[in-house]
Amino acid sequence: MNAGTLSTKFNQTQYSEVEAARELGVTVDQLRTLIRSHIAQTDEDLNHIAVASFHPSDLLVLKILAGQKGHFAPADSAE
């Protein structure tokens, strides 16, 4: 999947943490790391990750951030 595209379900407008990680091709821990390093500004923000819902636009931004060189390998990668 290219960094700027998502294989979203056409009618899905919100994703749970698990669904977001699956859609991005990463583990939940990798999703949390991505959010921690690029999005969350305080420790309190990190406490809300598991209860967050993600919109398709959120996933697109996270997908772009995940594709940055050297960040982390997708869940199905051997790296």
N, C-alpha and C positions, 0 to 999 in steps of 0.2 A: 504494500500500500504506500502511495506517495505521501510525503509529509503534509501536503495541502488537501488531501482527500480523506474521506471517511466512508466506511461501508455501513452507514446508519440505516436503520429500519425507517422507511419513509414516514410513518406516522408517529414515531416515538419522539416525544418532546422533552423527556427527562430521563436521566440515567442514575442509577444508584452507584455507589463507589465500585462495587464489583462489576456492574455492567460497563461503567466507564473504563475500567482497567481492561476488561475483555475487548472492548471496542478499539482501544488504543494498542492492543497487542502486548500489554505489559502485565506484570503481577500487581496485586493491590499494594504490596510494599514499594514497588517501583513507582506507582502512581503517587503514593504518599511522599516519597522522596522527591519526586518532581514538583509536587505542590509545595513541599517544605523549602526547596531551594529557589523556586521562582515566584511563588504566589503568597504564601503565608508570611505575615509580617511580625506576628507575635506568637508566643506559646499558646495563648488562648485560641488563636485562629486554628492551630493544629488540632486542638481538642474537638473541633467541629467537622473535621474532614469526613469521618465515618458517617455522619448524619447528613452530609451535604447531598444535594441532588445536582446533577450536572446537565446543562443544556447542550444541544449540538454545537453551538458556538463556543462553549467552554471546551468541548472535546477538540475542536479544531485548533484552538490556541494551545492546548496541552499537547496535541499531536505535533505541532510546529516546534514547541519547546523540546519535546522528546527527541525530535529529529536532529537537534543541534549536535554537531560532531563531539564525540566523547562523553555524552551525557550518560546513557546506559543503553544496553542492548535490549531488543524486544524479548518478550518472555520465551518465544520459540527459537531464539538464537543460541548458538553454542558458546557465545562469548561470556 
